[in-house]
Amino acid sequence: MTKKTILVVGGAGYIGSHTCKALAARGYTPVTFDNLVYGHEWAVKWGPLITGDIEDRAALDAVFTGHDIAGVIHFAAYCYVGESVEAPGKYYRNNVAGTLTLLEAMRDHGVAPIVFSSTCAVYGAPKAIPMAETHPQWPVNPYGWSKFMVERMLEDFGRAHGTRHCALRYFNAAGGDPDGEIGEAHDPETHLIPLVLRAAREPDKPITVFGTDYDTPDGTCIRDYIHVCDLADAHIRALDYLADNASLAVNLGTGTGNSVREIIEAAREVTGAPIEPEYGARRPGDPSRLVADRTLAGQALGWEPRYQDIHETIEHAWRWMTR
């Protein structure tokens, strides 16, 4: 890719900001476009910030006209599963209709490649573990359906307009910048690792373990935790891949999993805090295991997760939290 300016939609968020740092380190200029509903102005350190919404076509036109954009990395989405069930319209309007506006702007300004932040939620309830890209897709909530619909739109735009895309289906993003410059800061926070670390700092806010009778070795749910910097690396590899290759969808995960109890024990070791959890009933719809088959990402993108020790991932998150 000769032109080096990349539009990072949602680049002020957790994964987006880490990807901007990685882009800058590899010689790209990231231009962040973010409405700052969930993103943070302080997280934009490696290129300009343009405050705007993907539903605003005029704002997008101004970005494409004002910058020589070589490609797009698209993170802008609402991503709270429970909220998507309670307010599906919000998710379909932003995640689906907003992306449609973005794709139409790309088409009209002649920008072809887009790397899309998708999710393992497009698969729905697991029928086989680890989950490969050939796994049946039947999401179980509006959030998952919104991402599924965007993947269909990307395919249709590719056939009709020559848009090239790489959809990256994440499992559980975790960790933080090893330098401690940026990290996870959600409000509300729903991810397990920062909630466990909050319990280490604030014992009056204990972590709740939902269910201890799952079909796993220790009875708690197993998830595939992928370091945010490994996710950032995969986005840049996907961008480079699209310069000479056809569209693709791949899983991003470590290929292994950690149980809730293993996360809590690793956090105890990292922080030195006792972390005494509370125990609650299972949450409806929580599967016992969600683990990625990452073979295709390795074959197509040459991608290999660098951070596979959960202790290191938690240590980076703790470094950010206690900065």
DARA-V598032 format. One record per helix or strand. SS is the DSSP state (hx for helix, st for strand). FROM is the first residue (numbers start at 1). LEN is the number of residues. If there is no record, write none. Layout:
ss:SS from:FROM len:LEN
ss:SS from:FROM len:LEN
This chain:
ss:st from:5 len:5
ss:hx from:14 len:12
ss:st from:29 len:6
ss:hx from:41 len:3
ss:st from:49 len:3
ss:hx from:57 len:10
ss:st from:69 len:6
ss:hx from:81 len:6
ss:hx from:88 len:21
ss:st from:113 len:7
ss:hx from:120 len:3
ss:st from:124 len:1
ss:st from:131 len:1
ss:st from:138 len:1
ss:hx from:142 len:20
ss:st from:164 len:7
ss:st from:172 len:3
ss:hx from:192 len:10
ss:st from:208 len:3
ss:st from:222 len:2
ss:st from:225 len:3
ss:hx from:228 len:14
ss:st from:248 len:5
ss:st from:258 len:2
ss:hx from:260 len:12
ss:st from:278 len:3
ss:st from:289 len:2
ss:st from:292 len:1
ss:hx from:295 len:7
ss:hx from:310 len:12
